[in-house]
Amino acid sequence: MTRVEGENSRLRHNLALDYIVKLFVIRASEEMLKYSIRLVIHYLKYGSVALRALCARKLEAIA
C-alpha cells in the first residue's frame, strides 16, 4: 500500500467515525428534548414534578 492509499484509508476512517459520533449526539439530544417537553407538560398540568416516579419509570424502560 502506498503512502497516498494509507492517507486516504485513514481519512475515510476518521470521517466515518465523526459521522457515527454526530449521529449519536443528535439522537441523544432528541431524546433529551422529548423528556424535557414531557416534564414541562407534566409540571404545567399537575403543578409539581415527581422525580422519583420519573426515575423509576426511566429505569424500568432501560431494563
trRosetta pair geometry for C-beta under 8 A, 3 or more apart (Angstrom, degrees):
i j d omega theta_ij theta_ji phi_ij phi_ji
1 5 4.7 -121 -169 88 90 129
1 6 5.6 108 133 -58 117 87
1 9 7.7 -11 -174 -12 143 142
2 5 4.9 97 54 8 75 101
2 6 7.0 -137 98 -4 41 89
3 6 5.7 -57 -151 36 32 113
3 7 6.4 32 153 -19 66 105
4 7 5.7 -54 -149 36 32 111
4 8 6.3 32 153 -19 65 106
5 8 5.6 -54 -146 38 32 112
5 9 6.2 35 154 -22 65 106
6 9 5.7 -53 -147 35 30 112
6 10 6.4 27 156 -16 64 106
7 10 5.9 -57 -148 38 30 108
7 11 6.2 31 154 -20 65 109
8 11 5.6 -55 -145 37 30 113
8 12 6.3 31 156 -19 65 105
9 12 5.9 -53 -149 35 29 110
9 13 6.4 31 153 -20 63 107
10 13 5.6 -54 -149 36 32 115
10 14 6.4 29 155 -16 66 106
11 14 5.9 -57 -147 38 30 108
11 15 6.3 29 155 -18 65 107
12 15 5.8 -57 -146 38 30 111
12 16 6.3 29 156 -18 65 107
13 16 5.9 -58 -149 37 28 109
13 17 6.3 26 154 -18 64 108
14 17 5.6 -54 -145 37 32 112
14 18 6.3 35 155 -20 65 104
15 18 5.7 -52 -148 35 31 112
15 19 6.4 34 153 -22 63 105
16 19 5.6 -53 -150 33 32 114
16 20 6.5 32 153 -18 65 104
17 20 5.8 -53 -149 35 33 110
17 21 6.4 31 155 -17 65 106
18 21 5.8 -58 -148 38 31 110
18 22 6.3 30 156 -18 66 108
19 22 5.9 -57 -148 37 28 110
19 23 6.5 31 154 -21 63 105
20 23 5.8 -53 -150 33 31 112
20 24 6.6 31 153 -19 64 105
21 24 5.8 -55 -152 35 33 112
21 25 6.5 31 153 -18 66 106
22 25 5.7 -54 -146 37 34 111
22 26 6.3 33 156 -19 66 106
23 26 5.8 -56 -147 36 30 110
23 27 6.3 27 156 -16 65 108
24 27 5.9 -57 -147 38 29 109
24 28 6.2 27 156 -17 65 108
25 28 5.8 -56 -145 39 29 110
25 29 6.2 32 154 -22 64 108
26 29 5.6 -55 -148 35 30 113
26 30 6.4 31 154 -20 64 104
27 30 5.7 -52 -148 34 32 111
27 31 6.4 31 154 -17 65 106
28 31 5.8 -55 -148 37 32 111
28 32 6.3 32 153 -18 65 107
29 32 5.7 -55 -146 38 30 111
29 33 6.3 34 154 -21 64 106
30 33 5.7 -53 -148 35 31 113
30 34 6.5 35 152 -22 63 104
31 34 5.6 -51 -151 32 33 114
31 35 6.6 27 154 -13 65 105
32 35 5.9 -56 -148 40 33 108
32 36 6.2 35 153 -22 66 108
33 36 5.6 -54 -144 36 30 113
33 37 6.4 30 157 -18 65 105
34 37 6.1 -56 -150 35 28 108
34 38 6.5 26 153 -16 63 108
35 38 5.6 -55 -147 38 33 112
35 39 6.2 37 154 -23 66 106
36 39 5.6 -54 -149 34 30 114
36 40 6.5 29 154 -17 65 104
37 40 5.8 -53 -148 36 33 109
37 41 6.3 32 154 -18 65 106
38 41 5.8 -55 -146 38 31 111
38 42 6.3 32 154 -20 65 107
39 42 5.7 -54 -147 36 29 112
39 43 6.4 29 153 -19 63 107
39 49 6.3 28 -165 -126 91 129
39 54 7.3 36 -101 -120 98 155
40 43 5.6 -54 -147 37 32 112
40 44 6.3 28 156 -16 66 107
41 44 5.9 -56 -145 39 30 108
41 45 6.1 25 157 -17 65 112
42 45 5.8 -61 -144 40 28 109
42 46 6.0 -19 174 21 67 112
42 49 6.3 92 105 -111 114 77
43 46 7.0 -75 -128 56 19 78
43 47 7.0 51 -176 -122 55 8
43 48 7.0 -120 -129 100 68 4
43 49 5.3 -23 -85 -61 95 99
44 47 8.0 27 -158 -68 14 45
49 54 7.2 -16 176 -19 92 138
50 53 4.0 25 120 21 120 118
50 54 6.4 146 93 -18 69 86
51 54 5.6 -57 -147 39 35 111
51 55 6.1 35 156 -20 69 106
52 55 5.7 -54 -145 37 31 110
52 56 6.3 33 155 -21 65 106
53 56 5.7 -54 -147 35 30 112
53 57 6.4 29 155 -17 64 106
54 57 5.9 -56 -149 37 31 109
54 58 6.3 31 153 -20 65 107
55 58 5.6 -54 -147 36 32 112
55 59 6.4 32 154 -19 65 105
56 59 5.8 -55 -149 36 30 111
56 60 6.4 32 152 -20 64 104
57 60 5.6 -52 -148 35 34 112
57 61 6.4 35 152 -21 65 104
58 61 5.6 -52 -149 34 33 112
58 62 6.6 33 151 -20 64 104
59 62 5.7 -53 -149 33 34 111
59 63 6.4 32 155 -20 66 107
60 63 5.9 -56 -147 35 32 110
